[in-house]
Amino acid sequence: MVILTKLLIYYWKDYLQNEVDFEIKQGPKIKTLIQVCQDLSENEAKEREVKSLIKAGKELKCKDLVIISRDKEGEEIIDKVKIKFVPLWKWLLK
């Protein structure tokens, strides 16, 4: 028997206008938060994306934080929070 669990996709925004592109829910639990940014080479863009992702992760109690970009790959610990960076092509192949 196969049981399929429906994934729901939402957008998150707080009262300070911090936003996260995709909030992935599986049942009542938030499974993943995803930001998408073409170019993270500018510090301002990276800081903006990371700040919103960390804030949402803390507020929503989600530890799977992902930033999808053109080419950055790896993991970073920022403010004691692990963020995964995945190139778009690799994410699409999952």
WOLINBEL-V677495 format. One line per field, one symbol per residue. ss: DSSP state (h for helix, s for strand, l for the rest). phi: phi as a letter, one per 20 degrees, with the letter a starting at -180 (. if undefined). burial: I if it has 9 or more other C-alpha atoms within 8 Angstrom, else O. A space follows every 50 residues. Layout:
ss: ???
phi: ???
burial: ???
This chain:
ss: llllllssssssslllllssssssssllssssssssllllllhhhhhhhh hhhhhhhhhhllllsssssllllsssssllssssssshhhhhhl
phi: .ddedfeddcddbdfemfbcfcdedcmeeeebdcdcbfcefegfffgfff gfffffgffelddedcdecfbfcpccdclmcecedcfggfffef
burial: OOOOOOOOOIIIOOOOOIIIIIIIIIOOOIIIIIIOIOOIOOOOIIOOIO IIIIOIIOOOOIOIIIIIIIOIOOOOOOOOOIIIIIIIOOIOOO
